[in-house]
Amino acid sequence: MELSLRINGLRLEREESLQDVASSVGVSKAHIWEIEKGRTDNPSMGLVKRLADHFNVSLSYLVSEDIEAPDA
């Protein structure tokens, strides 16, 4: 599952607005919308970490990292 879908799903599950998430992680509402729509190709690792912290999930979960993959 893509980062965009995970963030959108977590936000909706928690019944938060784009602005709620944006304010929590220190970016604009438009930037969160762009991430959710997959229009941001490469968000910074700092932002991804703040999003993981906000949603109380691991970085691995958020970026769909396969820790069993040979290159992990």
N, C-alpha and C positions, 0 to 999 in steps of 0.2 A: 504494500500500500504506500502511496506517495505521501510525502510530507504534507502537501496541501490538503489531502483528504483526512489525514490524521488530525491536523490542527482544526479543520472545520468540524470534524466529528466530536472532538473533545470540547470545543467551544459550545456547540449545540447541546451536547450532553449536560454541560454545566449551566446551560441557559444564560450564557453571557453574550453581550453584544460585542461587535467588533471594537467599539470604543473601550469597553471594559478590559479586553485583552491588550489593546494598544497602550492604554494608560498604565497597565501593570508592567509591561515590558519596555516602555519608553520609546515607542515609535508611533507613527501616525496610524489612524484608522485605515487610511487608504493603503498603507503598506501591508497591514494584516490582510486586507481584502485581496491585494495582489498575490500574497503568498497562498491564500486559500484557493485562488483561481488558477494557481500554477503559472502566474505571469512573472514571478521572480525566480530566475534560474538558479541563483546561488546566494541565499541569504547568509549573512555572516554567522560564524560559529558562535559568537557571543550572543546573537539574537536567538539562535536555536537553543542555546543553553538556557537563556532567560525564559523562553517558551516552555521548555521542559520543566523548569522549576515552577513556573506559574501553574502548569497543569499537573504538577506532582507526578511526572512520569520520567523514565530514564531517557537519556539521549539516544540510546540504542533503539528504544521503542519508537521514538519520534522520527528518526531517520530510517527506520526499517533495516537497521544493520543486522546482518546475519553473523552472529559471533562464531558460528560453526564453519563459516566459509574458509577455504584454504588461505586466502590472503588477509584474513582478520588478524 
